[in-house]
């Protein structure tokens, strides 16, 4: 504790120069703020313990003010003042009186000891034991500590010093930021209200260093609690120079509230940090009307890595401090590319990031997902001043990361490194080796496992002899997920039966990758799986293409046309996030209706074909889709999959966007027989969250489809809940079919019998889609084919499942993957989350239309179409 040296004093009444002041505080002081009943009680004489209070304390120039809240003078002879040390005592001399409704000030020269920055004042009875009143503090006040209202309120930092008079209990308005060098627009002054209540500053006066330059704040002007008021130079009527000053006066024009003077213009602005209480210093950036940023350290915090496609903990953003001091991020604001309250996360108080350190913001904290085309933005407290940002146009296969950390450009990382240094290594690997005189001669295949091109200029290839060296020519690049073959005719030396293939970074010292063998392979040596696995003998050489590995899952070519076209009108945007699709034929019409769901904001669209494209605009009531709500009419359904039975629309959802950090895996039923209104409220919800393995809030239910009872019974579908063949009679209210839902986070498919009367459900079976993640499900009633669809995570591939009908098989009665297909060659590797096709009645030339929805609305199109064979396969 910092204290001044104690100074002993022997004071007599004649030496004591107590400052007393009588004032009508019955009307202006504490009594004015007490109710009528209390004033009646105070009409009688009060004791010292009832009437005398410590009222104001100055620990800078050191004095204490007492107040008498009674209506009669009070004699305090023999009473004592102490600080926090009992040995420091001042006894009021005989005859010391505090006037009725008045004040008594005791100076340091009188009580003989100093008041420290961490200290207290105690008013004690003559017995030197009984404490009548006390006040303690931990730091010096810029003004004084004072009660508001006088004598009865709690202590706080005073607006102005009022020694020997009624405390100034108006809000302590502060000059908070000053632009004196022609800002936007021109000069301006920012005031700040640090209190928890709105403050009326009508009549307050702002002056510069010239008393003739005075601006009176208009009557009724309110500064919100902990809010700002900016007065532009056009309102002030005078400019601010260098040197100059800004002074703030009460409405009387004479009581100075706050002031600041400077000799030169600030390079940015002058501002208090923290707002309202710190000294005015040169700010890091101008923050007109928002929280001040007064340290350049905040500029050292950058967005360093972004996961937008959901790892096991969901989406996340990593911040990195490039500076040399810790940065307090309390109150900073994180947003994606939207500004709404549901896309705004305020970083909690006390959050810091060490120099050279990382801070990860998780989706479970900020409460919203990051999209295929989105942004990560960090704002200073208040949410107006942008500190750092990064935007992307599509999900990264891994993450987007700065290389090197903090300062480099963003690129697709080699591996995800949440909360740690970014993986900036080159993703190029030796992938396949021909050492036995292939076609033509020996060769080595390199593979780029990353999602961005890599420049291999100057990289060095060697066998097991350092003298055999080939420097890859300048300008040689290898495309993302691409191959580069180095021929023996290029590197000149051959590869032996016991040899090695080694790739070095430019300079030939840093080894990037290598493979060593002892005998020639019968075919080639290749990584299995391609690009990432250990080396094995391949089943056949695949020079410049994906390796053929033992036990590989083989995907067949797309069973239809390879050409893909856009299917939604130019300029008709759904805002991205389009997910599930379902084609519903319309009896008597040549084409049907496509139902489409958007996952955020959750909505259902009814698309019809007009002029060869599919649009919601052809129906007045469906022109903008209909927002989806839960049965109570609340929430925002994160709609991912859709299927229809007549006017009944079934939607699979993984969460309520209004509470997006919590899983809510549901099947919802909507009735579209009444088409009016812009909102659809579910008539029933089956919440199956607790019935399936836990998954991330953004990794839940995706696709949904319905398989009729007749199909399941005919093929002996096994009801695992009962351990026997499925019997619809066990589920009389199931509506004639079983609903199958796919889970994004696991790639699993679950079958449910839904009770449409009582609201219950029974899980009948669970099986794999053939993918680690699944985005949509579609059952072909006519051909009996059950389709599962993956997005760009699996290169846009599909599987077809069928019920195993082979008697005695371990999988009899269960759905198994029967066929696997690549996406059409004309389809980019998009984030396609919806898949459906037209009925066989629309076949032309043995092919029928098929449709995909792109969650990222790439190039402004959410819907794409191609053709699928009508022939069973």
C-alpha positions in Angstrom: 0.0 0.0 0.0 1.4 3.4 -1.0 1.1 5.9 1.8 2.3 9.4 2.7 4.5 9.8 5.8 2.5 10.2 9.0 2.8 13.7 10.5 2.0 14.0 14.2 0.0 17.0 15.2 -1.0 18.5 18.5 -4.0 20.5 17.7 -6.0 22.8 19.9 -9.4 24.1 19.2 -7.8 27.5 18.4 -5.4 25.8 15.9 -8.1 23.8 14.3 -9.5 25.5 11.2 -12.4 23.3 10.3 -14.2 24.4 7.2 -18.0 24.3 7.8 -20.8 25.2 5.4 -24.5 25.6 6.1 -26.7 25.0 3.1 -30.4 24.4 2.6 -29.9 20.8 1.7 -33.5 20.2 2.8 -34.2 21.4 -0.8 -31.0 20.8 -2.6 -29.1 18.2 -0.5 -29.9 14.8 1.0 -33.3 15.7 2.4 -34.5 16.7 -1.1 -34.0 13.0 -2.0 -35.8 11.5 1.0 -39.5 10.9 1.1 -42.0 12.9 3.1 -42.3 10.3 5.9 -38.6 10.4 6.5 -38.6 14.2 6.6 -41.2 14.1 9.4 -39.0 11.7 11.3 -36.0 14.0 10.9 -37.9 16.9 12.3 -36.9 15.6 15.7 -33.2 15.9 16.8 -31.1 13.1 15.6 -28.1 11.5 17.2 -24.6 11.7 15.7 -24.9 8.0 14.7 -28.2 8.8 12.8 -27.2 12.2 11.3 -23.5 12.3 10.5 -22.0 10.6 7.4 -18.8 10.6 5.5 -19.9 12.3 2.3 -16.9 13.0 0.0 -13.2 11.9 0.1 -10.3 13.3 -1.8 -7.2 11.1 -1.6 -5.1 13.1 -3.9 -5.0 16.4 -2.0 -6.4 14.6 1.0 -9.5 15.9 2.8 -12.7 14.4 4.1 -16.2 15.9 4.0 -18.9 15.0 6.6 -22.5 15.8 6.1 -25.3 16.3 8.6 -28.6 14.9 7.2 -30.6 16.2 10.2 -32.5 19.5 10.7 -30.5 20.4 13.8 -26.8 21.2 14.3 -24.9 18.3 15.6 -21.9 18.5 18.1 -19.3 15.9 17.2 -16.7 16.8 19.9 -14.6 13.8 20.8 -15.6 11.8 17.7 -12.7 10.5 15.7 -11.4 10.0 12.1 -9.1 7.2 11.2 -7.7 5.8 8.0 -7.0 2.0 7.8 -4.4 2.2 10.5 -5.7 2.4 14.1 -2.6 4.3 15.2 -3.5 7.2 13.0 -6.3 8.9 14.9 -7.8 12.4 14.8 -10.2 13.5 17.5 -12.6 16.4 16.8 -11.9 19.2 19.3 -14.5 20.3 21.8 -17.1 22.6 20.3 -16.9 21.1 16.8 -20.4 21.3 15.3 -21.7 20.2 11.9 -24.5 22.6 10.8 -28.0 21.4 10.2 -28.3 20.1 6.6 -24.7 21.2 6.2 -21.1 20.1 5.6 -17.8 19.9 7.5 -14.5 19.5 5.7 -11.4 18.3 7.5 -8.1 18.9 5.7 -4.9 16.7 5.9 -3.2 19.5 7.7 -5.7 19.1 10.4 -6.1 15.3 10.8 -2.4 14.9 10.3 -2.0 11.8 8.1 -2.2 11.2 4.4 -4.7 9.1 2.5 -3.3 6.5 0.2 -4.4 4.9 -3.1 -5.5 1.8 -1.2 -7.0 3.1 2.0 -10.1 3.9 4.0 -11.7 6.6 6.1 -13.6 5.7 9.3 -15.8 7.9 11.5 -15.7 6.5 15.0 -17.5 7.3 18.3 -15.6 8.8 21.3 -15.2 5.3 22.7 -12.7 4.8 19.9 -14.3 1.4 19.1 -17.8 2.0 17.6 -17.6 2.7 13.9 -20.4 5.0 12.8 -19.5 5.2 9.1 -16.7 4.2 6.8 -15.6 4.1 3.2 -12.7 2.2 1.6 -11.2 2.4 -1.9 -8.4 0.6 -3.9 -7.2 3.4 -6.2 -7.2 7.2 -6.3 -10.2 8.8 -8.0 -9.6 11.2 -10.8 -11.9 13.6 -8.9 -13.2 12.5 -5.5 -15.2 9.6 -4.1 -18.7 11.0 -3.2 -22.1 9.8 -2.1 -25.0 10.2 -4.4 -27.4 11.4 -3.1 -25.6 13.2 -0.2 -25.3 11.3 3.0 -27.6 8.4 2.0 -26.4 7.1 -1.4 -23.6 4.8 -2.3 -20.1 6.1 -3.0 -18.9 6.5 -6.6 -16.4 8.6 -8.5 -17.8 12.1 -8.6 -18.5 14.1 -11.7 -16.9 17.2 -10.3 -15.2 18.1 -7.0 -17.7 19.8 -4.6 -15.8 20.4 -1.5 -18.1 21.7 1.3 -21.1 21.6 -0.9 -23.8 19.3 -2.3 -22.2 16.5 -4.3 -22.5 16.7 -8.0 -24.7 13.6 -8.7 -25.2 14.2 -12.4 -23.8 11.5 -14.7 -20.0 11.8 -15.0 -20.1 12.6 -18.7 -16.6 12.4 -20.2 -14.9 13.8 -23.3 -14.0 10.5 -24.9 -12.6 11.1 -28.3 -11.5 14.1 -30.3 -10.9 14.6 -34.1 -9.1 17.9 -34.6 -7.6 17.4 -38.1 -10.5 17.2 -40.5 -12.0 13.7 -40.0 -15.3 12.3 -41.4 -16.9 14.8 -41.8 -14.5 17.4 -40.5 -13.6 17.9 -36.8 -15.8 16.3 -34.1 -16.0 15.6 -30.4 -17.3 12.3 -28.8 -18.9 12.3 -25.3 -19.4 9.1 -23.3 -21.8 8.2 -20.5 -20.1 5.6 -18.3 -23.1 5.0 -16.1 -25.7 2.2 -16.3 -28.5 4.8 -16.9 -29.3 7.2 -19.7 -28.0 10.7 -19.1 -29.8 13.9 -20.2 -27.1 16.4 -21.4 -29.5 19.0 -22.8 -28.0 22.5 -22.1 -24.5 21.3 -21.5 -21.9 23.5 -23.2 -18.9 22.5 -25.3 -16.1 25.0 -25.8 -12.6 25.0 -27.3 -9.9 27.1 -25.8 -11.8 30.3 -26.7 -14.7 31.2 -24.4 -16.5 32.9 -27.3 -16.7 29.5 -29.1 -19.6 27.9 -27.3 -22.0 25.1 -28.4 -25.1 24.4 -26.3 -26.3 20.8 -26.6 -30.0 20.9 -27.6 -32.6 20.3 -24.8 -33.7 16.7 -24.4 -30.4 15.2 -25.8 -29.9 11.8 -24.2 -26.8 9.7 -24.1 -27.7 6.0 -23.6 -26.2 4.1 -20.7 -22.5 3.3 -21.6 -23.3 5.1 -24.9 -21.8 7.7 -27.1 -22.8 11.1 -28.4 -20.8 12.6 -31.4 -21.0 16.3 -32.0 -19.7 17.1 -35.5 -17.9 20.3 -36.4 -20.9 21.4 -38.5 -22.9 21.5 -35.2 -20.2 23.0 -33.1 -19.9 25.9 -35.4 -16.1 26.2 -34.8 -13.1 24.1 -35.8 -10.5 22.6 -33.6 -6.9 23.6 -34.1 -3.4 22.6 -33.0 -2.9 23.7 -30.3 -6.4 23.8 -28.9 -8.7 22.3 -26.2 -12.1 20.9 -25.7 -14.0 21.8 -22.5 -17.4 20.4 -21.3 -19.5 22.5 -18.9 -22.7 21.9 -17.1 -25.9 23.6 -18.3 -25.0 26.6 -16.2 -22.0 27.2 -18.5 -19.6 27.7 -15.5 -19.2 24.2 -13.9 -16.4 22.5 -15.7 -17.2 18.8 -16.2 -14.2 17.6 -18.3 -11.5 19.0 -20.5 -8.5 18.1 -22.6 -5.9 20.2 -24.3 -3.3 19.3 -26.9 -0.5 21.0 -28.7 -0.4 19.1 -32.0 -3.0 17.2 -34.0 -3.2 13.5 -33.3 -2.2 11.2 -36.2 -5.6 9.5 -35.7 -7.6 10.9 -32.8 -7.2 11.5 -29.1 -9.3 9.0 -27.1 -9.7 7.5 -23.7 -8.8 3.9 -23.1 -10.8 2.4 -21.5 -13.7 4.5 -22.6 -14.7 7.2 -20.1 -12.0 6.6 -17.5 -8.6 6.3 -19.1 -6.3 9.1 -20.0 -6.7 10.7 -23.5 -4.0 9.3 -25.7 -3.4 8.9 -29.5 -5.7 6.1 -30.7 -4.7 3.2 -32.9 -7.6 4.0 -35.3 -10.5 6.5 -35.3 -13.6 4.9 -33.7 -16.2 7.7 -34.0 -19.2 6.7 -32.0 -17.9 3.4 -30.9 -15.5 1.9 -28.4 -12.0 3.3 -28.6 -9.0 1.3 -29.7 -5.9 2.9 -28.2 -3.2 0.3 -28.6 -1.7 -0.8 -31.8 -1.5 -4.3 -30.4 -5.0 -4.9 -31.6 -3.8 -4.6 -35.1 -1.5 -7.6 -34.4 -4.5 -9.9 -34.1 -5.3 -11.6 -37.4 -7.6 -14.4 -38.6 -5.2 -17.3 -39.1 -7.1 -20.4 -40.0 -10.8 -21.2 -40.9 -12.7 -24.4 -40.9 -16.1 -23.9 -42.7 -17.0 -27.5 -43.5 -17.4 -29.0 -40.0 -14.7 -31.0 -38.4 -15.7 -33.2 -35.3 -16.3 -30.0 -33.3 -18.1 -28.2 -36.1 -16.9 -25.0 -37.8 -14.3 -22.8 -36.2 -12.0 -19.8 -36.7 -8.5 -19.4 -35.3 -7.1 -16.0 -34.3 -3.3 -15.4 -34.0 -1.4 -12.6 -32.2 1.5 -11.5 -34.3 2.6 -8.9 -31.7 4.9 -9.0 -28.7 2.4 -8.3 -26.0 -0.8 -9.9 -24.9 -4.1 -8.5 -26.4 -7.3 -8.4 -24.4 -10.1 -9.4 -26.8 -12.9 -8.8 -24.2 -16.0 -7.5 -26.0 -14.6 -8.0 -29.5 -17.3 -9.1 -32.0 -17.1 -12.1 -34.4 -19.4 -12.4 -37.4 -19.6 -14.3 -40.7 -20.8 -12.4 -43.8 -24.1 -11.5 -42.1 -24.7 -8.7 -39.6 -27.8 -9.9 -37.7 -27.9 -10.5 -34.0 -28.1 -14.3 -34.7 -24.8 -14.0 -36.6 -23.0 -11.9 -33.9 -20.8 -13.3 -31.2 -19.3 -11.1 -28.5 -16.0 -12.5 -27.1 -16.4 -12.9 -23.3 -14.7 -10.6 -20.8 -11.3 -11.7 -19.7 -10.4 -13.4 -23.0 -6.7 -12.7 -23.9 -4.4 -13.9 -26.6 -0.7 -14.2 -25.8 2.0 -12.9 -28.1 2.6 -15.6 -30.8 -0.5 -17.4 -29.4 -3.7 -18.8 -30.9 -7.3 -18.4 -29.9 -10.0 -20.7 -31.4 -13.6 -19.6 -31.7 -15.8 -22.7 -32.0 -19.2 -23.0 -33.7 -20.6 -24.2 -30.3 -19.6 -20.8 -28.9 -20.5 -18.4 -31.7 -23.7 -20.3 -32.5 -23.8 -20.2 -36.3 -22.2 -22.2 -39.1 -19.9 -21.0 -41.8 -21.1 -21.4 -45.3 -19.6 -22.6 -48.7 -19.2 -18.9 -49.7 -18.8 -16.9 -46.5 -16.5 -14.7 -44.4 -14.9 -14.6 -41.0 -14.8 -11.1 -39.6 -13.5 -9.7 -36.3 -14.7 -6.3 -35.1 -13.5 -4.1 -32.2 -15.9 -3.8 -29.3 -19.2 -2.3 -30.4 -19.2 -4.2 -33.6 -18.5 -1.3 -36.0 -14.8 -1.2 -36.5 -13.4 -4.1 -38.6 -10.1 -5.4 -37.2 -9.5 -8.5 -39.4 -11.4 -10.5 -42.0 -11.1 -13.3 -44.6 -13.6 -14.4 -47.3 -13.8 -17.5 -49.4 -15.8 -18.8 -52.3 -16.0 -22.5 -51.5 -15.3 -24.9 -48.6 -11.6 -25.9 -48.3 -10.9 -29.7 -48.4 -9.0 -29.1 -45.2 -8.9 -25.6 -43.9 -8.0 -22.1 -45.2 -4.8 -21.1 -43.4 -2.1 -18.4 -43.5 1.3 -19.5 -44.6 3.4 -18.5 -42.7 1.2 -18.0 -39.6 -0.1 -14.5 -39.1 1.5 -12.8 -42.0 1.2 -15.0 -45.1 -1.5 -15.3 -47.7 -4.4 -17.7 -47.2 -4.2 -21.0 -49.0 -5.7 -24.5 -48.5 -3.7 -26.1 -45.7 -2.1 -29.5 -46.0 -3.7 -30.6 -42.8 -6.0 -29.0 -40.3 -4.1 -27.6 -37.3 -6.8 -26.0 -34.9 -5.1 -24.0 -32.2 -1.5 -24.8 -33.4 0.9 -23.6 -36.1 -0.4 -24.0 -39.6 0.7 -26.9 -41.7 2.4 -25.1 -44.6 4.2 -28.0 -45.9 4.0 -28.9 -49.6 1.3 -31.5 -50.2 3.2 -33.2 -53.0 4.1 -36.8 -52.6 5.9 -39.5 -54.5 2.8 -41.6 -55.6 3.8 -44.3 -58.0 7.2 -45.8 -59.2 8.0 -47.8 -62.3 11.5 -49.2 -61.9 11.4 -52.1 -64.4 11.5 -50.4 -67.8 7.9 -49.4 -68.2 6.3 -47.4 -71.1 8.6 -45.8 -72.1 11.4 -46.7 -69.6 11.3 -46.0 -65.9 9.2 -43.2 -64.4 8.1 -41.6 -61.1 4.7 -40.1 -60.5 4.2 -37.1 -58.2 0.8 -36.3 -56.7 -0.5 -33.0 -55.2 -2.8 -33.9 -52.4 -3.7 -30.3 -51.7 -6.4 -28.1 -53.2 -4.2 -25.5 -54.7 -1.5 -25.7 -57.4 2.1 -26.1 -56.3 5.1 -24.7 -58.1 7.8 -27.3 -58.3 10.4 -25.1 -60.0 13.9 -26.0 -58.6 12.7 -29.1 -56.7 15.3 -32.0 -56.9 14.7 -35.6 -57.8 17.3 -38.3 -56.9 17.5 -42.1 -56.7 19.6 -43.6 -53.9 22.8 -42.0 -55.3 23.2 -38.3 -54.5 25.2 -37.9 -57.7 22.1 -38.8 -59.8 20.2 -35.6 -59.7 17.5 -34.0 -61.7 16.4 -30.4 -61.1 12.8 -29.8 -62.1 12.6 -27.0 -64.6 11.4 -23.5 -63.8 7.7 -23.0 -64.4 6.7 -26.6 -63.6 3.5 -26.7 -61.6 1.3 -29.5 -60.4 -2.4 -28.8 -60.2 -4.5 -29.4 -57.1 -5.3 -33.1 -56.8 -3.2 -33.5 -60.0 -0.3 -35.6 -61.2 3.2 -35.0 -62.7 5.2 -37.8 -64.2 9.0 -37.6 -64.3 10.3 -39.7 -67.2 13.6 -41.5 -67.4 14.3 -39.6 -70.5 14.2 -36.4 -68.4 16.2 -37.5 -65.3 18.6 -39.6 -67.5 19.5 -42.2 -64.8 17.5 -45.5 -64.5 15.9 -47.0 -61.4 17.3 -50.3 -60.2 15.8 -53.4 -58.5 17.1 -52.2 -55.2 16.8 -48.4 -55.3 15.0 -45.3 -54.0 13.0 -42.3 -55.3 13.6 -39.1 -53.3 12.1 -35.6 -53.8 13.9 -32.6 -52.2 13.0 -29.0 -51.9 14.9 -26.4 -54.0 18.6 -26.6 -53.0 18.5 -30.3 -52.6 18.8 -30.5 -48.8 15.3 -30.6 -47.3 13.7 -34.0 -48.1 10.1 -33.7 -49.0 9.2 -37.4 -49.6 10.9 -40.7 -50.5 10.3 -44.4 -51.1 12.8 -47.3 -51.0 12.4 -50.8 -52.5 14.6 -53.9 -52.7 13.1 -55.6 -55.8 11.2 -54.6 -58.9 7.4 -54.6 -58.5 5.5 -57.0 -60.8 3.5 -53.9 -61.8 4.5 -50.7 -60.0 4.8 -49.5 -56.5 2.0 -47.1 -55.6 0.4 -45.4 -52.5 -2.7 -47.1 -51.4 -5.1 -45.4 -51.0 -4.0 -43.0 -53.7 -1.9 -40.0 -52.6 -1.9 -40.8 -48.9 -1.4 -44.4 -48.0 1.6 -46.7 -47.7 3.3 -48.1 -50.8 2.0 -51.4 -52.1 2.2 -53.3 -55.3 -0.5 -52.0 -57.6 -2.9 -54.2 -59.5 -2.0 -52.4 -62.7 0.2 -49.3 -63.6 -1.8 -46.1 -63.7 0.7 -43.6 -64.9 -0.6 -40.0 -64.4 -3.9 -41.3 -62.8 -5.2 -42.6 -59.5 -3.5 -45.7 -58.3 -5.2 -49.1 -58.8 -4.9 -50.7 -55.3 -5.8 -54.2 -54.1 -9.3 -54.1 -52.6 -10.1 -50.7 -54.0 -13.7 -49.7 -54.1 -14.4 -49.1 -57.7 -16.8 -46.4 -58.8 -18.5 -46.8 -62.2 -19.1 -44.1 -64.7 -22.3 -42.0 -64.2 -25.2 -44.0 -65.7 -26.5 -41.2 -67.9 -25.3 -38.2 -69.9 -22.1 -36.5 -68.8 -23.3 -33.0 -69.7 -24.7 -30.8 -66.9 -26.6 -27.5 -67.3 -28.0 -25.0 -64.9 -31.7 -25.4 -64.2 -32.7 -22.3 -62.3 -33.3 -18.9 -64.0 -30.6 -16.4 -64.3 -30.9 -13.9 -61.4 -33.2 -16.1 -59.3 -31.2 -16.4 -56.2 -32.1 -18.5 -53.1 -29.5 -16.9 -50.9 -27.4 -20.1 -50.8 -27.9 -23.0 -48.4 -30.2 -24.9 -50.7 -30.3 -28.5 -49.6 -32.7 -31.4 -50.1 -34.8 -32.0 -53.2 -37.9 -34.2 -54.1 -39.6 -34.5 -57.5 -43.3 -35.0 -57.1 -45.2 -36.0 -60.3 -48.5 -34.1 -61.0 -51.2 -36.3 -62.5 -52.3 -34.9 -65.9 -49.3 -32.7 -66.4 -46.2 -33.4 -68.5 -43.9 -32.3 -65.7 -44.3 -32.3 -61.9 -43.2 -30.1 -59.0 -39.8 -30.1 -57.3 -39.9 -29.4 -53.6 -36.6 -27.9 -52.3 -35.6 -26.9 -48.8 -33.2 -24.3 -47.7 -31.3 -24.8 -44.4 -30.9 -21.2 -43.4 -33.1 -19.3 -43.0 -35.2 -22.6 -43.1 -37.6 -22.5 -46.0 -39.6 -24.7 -48.4 -39.8 -23.9 -52.1 -42.2 -25.2 -54.7 -40.5 -25.1 -58.1 -42.3 -25.6 -61.4 -40.9 -25.7 -65.0 -41.3 -22.5 -67.0 -39.5 -22.1 -70.3 -37.1 -25.0 -69.6 -36.0 -23.8 -66.2 -37.3 -24.4 -62.7 -38.5 -21.4 -60.7 -40.6 -20.6 -57.6 -41.8 -17.4 -59.3 -44.6 -19.1 -61.3 -46.8 -19.4 -58.2 -47.7 -16.2 -56.5 -48.0 -17.7 -53.0 -44.7 -19.6 -53.4 -42.7 -16.9 -55.2 -40.3 -16.4 -52.3 -40.7 -19.8 -50.6 -42.2 -20.3 -47.2 -40.3 -20.0 -43.9 -40.5 -23.1 -41.8 -41.4 -23.1 -38.1 -41.7 -25.8 -35.4 -45.2 -26.9 -34.2 -45.4 -24.1 -31.7 -44.9 -21.6 -34.5 -41.5 -20.7 -33.2 -37.9 -21.3 -34.2 -36.1 -21.4 -37.6 -36.0 -25.0 -38.9 -32.6 -25.9 -40.3 -34.2 -27.8 -43.2 -31.8 -30.3 -44.9 -33.9 -33.0 -46.6 -37.4 -33.2 -48.0 -39.9 -35.8 -49.3 -43.6 -35.6 -50.1 -46.7 -37.8 -49.9 -49.6 -35.9 -51.5 -50.0 -32.7 -49.6 -47.9 -33.9 -46.7 -44.3 -32.6 -46.8 -41.7 -34.3 -44.6 -38.6 -32.4 -43.7 -35.4 -33.6 -42.0 -33.7 -31.0 -39.8 -30.6 -31.1 -37.7 -31.1 -28.1 -35.4 -33.1 -25.0 -34.7 -31.2 -22.1 -36.3 -32.4 -19.9 -33.4 -30.3 -22.1 -31.1 -27.8 -23.4 -33.6 -25.2 -24.8 -31.1 -27.6 -27.5 -30.0 -28.6 -30.6 -32.0 -32.3 -31.1 -32.7 -32.5 -34.0 -35.1 -36.1 -34.0 -36.2 -38.5 -35.2 -38.8 -41.2 -32.6 -39.3 -44.6 -32.8 -41.1 -46.0 -29.9 -43.0 -49.4 -29.6 -44.7 -49.3 -27.6 -48.0 -52.9 -28.1 -48.9 -53.5 -24.5 -47.9 -51.0 -22.3 -49.8 -51.7 -18.9 -48.3 -49.2 -17.0 -46.1 -45.4 -16.8 -46.1 -44.8 -19.2 -43.1 -45.5 -22.9 -42.7 -45.9 -24.3 -39.2 -45.2 -28.0 -38.7 -48.3 -30.0 -37.7 -46.1 -32.7 -36.1 -42.4 -33.2 -35.0 -40.6 -36.4 -34.3 -37.5 -35.5 -32.4 -35.1 -38.4 -32.7 -32.0 -36.7 -31.2 -31.8 -39.0 -28.2 -32.3 -42.2 -30.4 -29.3 -41.8 -32.6 -25.6 -41.6 -31.9 -24.5 -38.0 -30.8 -23.3 -35.8 -33.6 -22.3 -32.1 -34.0 -25.1 -29.6 -34.2 -24.2 -29.0 -37.9 -23.6 -32.7 -38.6 -27.0 -34.2 -38.0 -29.9 -35.2 -40.2 -29.5 -34.4 -43.9 -31.5 -36.5 -46.4 -34.9 -38.1 -46.0 -36.9 -40.5 -48.2 -39.9 -42.8 -47.7 -40.1 -46.4 -48.8 -43.6 -48.0 -49.2 -44.5 -50.9 -47.0 -45.4 -53.1 -50.0 -41.8 -52.8 -51.3 -40.3 -53.6 -47.9 -42.5 -56.6 -47.3 -42.0 -58.0 -50.8 -38.2 -58.1 -50.3 -38.2 -59.3 -46.7 -36.9 -56.1 -45.1 -35.6 -57.0 -41.6 -37.0 -55.1 -38.6 -34.0 -55.1 -36.3 -36.1 -53.7 -33.4 -38.1 -57.0 -33.3 -35.4 -59.4 -34.8 -37.6 -60.6 -37.7 -39.1 -59.5 -41.0 -40.9 -56.2 -41.1 -44.6 -56.4 -40.6 -46.6 -53.1 -41.1 -49.3 -54.4 -38.7 -46.8 -53.8 -35.9 -47.0 -50.1 -36.7 -50.7 -49.3 -37.6 -50.3 -45.5 -37.7 -47.1 -45.4 -39.9 -48.9 -44.0 -42.9 -48.1 -46.8 -45.3 -44.3 -46.6 -45.3 -41.0 -46.3 -43.5 -39.0 -43.1 -43.4 -35.2 -43.3 -43.9 -32.9 -40.5 -42.7 -29.2 -39.9 -43.4 -26.8 -38.5 -40.8 -24.1 -36.2 -42.2 -21.6 -36.7 -39.4 -21.5 -40.6 -39.7 -22.8 -41.5 -43.1 -25.3 -43.8 -41.4 -28.9 -44.3 -42.5 -31.7 -44.9 -40.0 -35.1 -46.3 -40.7 -38.1 -45.1 -38.7 -41.8 -46.1 -38.4 -43.5 -42.9 -37.5 -46.7 -42.9 -35.4 -48.9 -40.2 -37.1 -51.6 -40.4 -34.4 -49.7 -40.4 -31.1 -46.4 -39.0 -32.2 -44.1 -41.8 -31.3 -41.5 -43.5 -33.4 -39.5 -46.8 -33.6 -36.1 -47.2 -35.2 -36.3 -50.3 -37.3 -32.8 -50.5 -38.8 -29.4 -48.7 -39.2 -26.9 -49.2 -42.0 -24.2 -47.5 -43.9 -24.7 -45.3 -47.0 -21.2 -46.4 -48.2 -19.8 -42.9 -47.4 -18.3 -41.3 -44.4 -20.9 -38.5 -44.8 -24.3 -38.5 -46.6 -26.2 -35.5 -47.8 -29.4 -36.7 -49.4 -31.5 -39.9 -49.9 -33.9 -40.7 -52.7 -36.0 -43.8 -53.3 -37.0 -44.8 -56.8 -40.4 -46.4 -56.3 -40.5 -47.6 -59.9 -37.1 -49.3 -60.2 -36.7 -50.1 -56.5 -33.4 -48.3 -56.2 -32.4 -46.5 -53.0 -30.0 -43.7 -53.8 -27.5 -42.1 -51.3 -25.7 -39.0 -52.2 -22.4 -37.4 -51.0 -21.2 -33.9 -51.7 -17.8 -32.5 -52.6 -16.4 -34.3 -49.5 -16.7 -37.6 -51.6 -16.2 -36.0 -55.0 -20.0 -35.9 -55.6 -20.4 -39.6 -55.8 -23.5 -41.7 -55.3 -24.4 -45.2 -54.2 -27.4 -47.3 -54.9 -28.6 -49.6 -52.1 -30.8 -52.7 -52.3 -32.3 -55.1 -49.8 -30.3 -58.4 -49.8 -32.7 -61.1 -50.7 -30.2 -64.0 -50.7 -31.4 -66.7 -48.3 -29.0 -67.5 -45.6 -26.8 -64.4 -46.2 -25.5 -62.6 -43.2 -27.1 -59.4 -44.5 -30.4 -61.0 -45.6 -33.3 -58.5 -45.3 -30.9 -55.6 -44.9 -30.0 -52.7 -47.2 -26.5 -53.1 -48.7 -24.5 -51.0 -51.1 -25.1 -52.6 -54.6 -23.5 -50.0 -56.9 -21.3 -47.0 -56.8 -21.2 -44.1 -59.3 -18.9 -41.2 -60.1 -20.5 -37.8 -60.6 -21.1 -36.8 -64.3 -17.8 -35.5 -65.8 -19.6 -32.3 -66.6 -20.5 -31.6 -63.0 -17.9 -29.6 -61.1 -17.1 -30.9 -57.6 -19.7 -28.8 -55.9 -21.3 -28.9 -52.5 -24.4 -30.6 -53.8 -26.7 -31.5 -50.9 -29.9 -32.4 -52.8 -30.6 -35.0 -55.4 -33.8 -36.2 -57.2 -35.1 -37.4 -60.6 -38.2 -37.4 -62.7 -40.4 -40.5 -63.0 -40.1 -43.0 -65.9 -43.0 -41.3 -67.6 -40.7 -38.5 -68.5 -38.1 -40.7 -70.2 -37.1 -39.6 -73.7 -34.6 -41.7 -75.7 -34.2 -43.9 -72.7 -33.2 -41.1 -70.3 -35.0 -38.9 -67.7 -34.1 -35.7 -66.0 -32.1 -35.7 -62.8 -31.5 -32.7 -60.5 -28.9 -31.5 -57.9 -28.9 -28.6 -55.5 -25.7 -26.7 -54.7 -25.6 -25.4 -51.2 -23.0 -22.8 -52.3 -25.1 -21.4 -55.1 -22.0 -21.4 -57.3 -22.0 -18.8 -60.0 -25.5 -17.7 -58.9 -27.2 -21.1 -59.6 -28.6 -23.4 -56.9 -30.1 -26.0 -59.3 -28.4 -28.1 -62.0 -29.8 -30.8 -64.2 -28.6 -33.7 -66.3 -30.0 -37.1 -67.5 -30.2 -40.5 -66.0 -30.8 -43.8 -67.8 -34.3 -45.2 -67.5 -33.0 -48.7 -67.8 -32.7 -50.8 -64.6 -29.1 -51.5 -63.6 
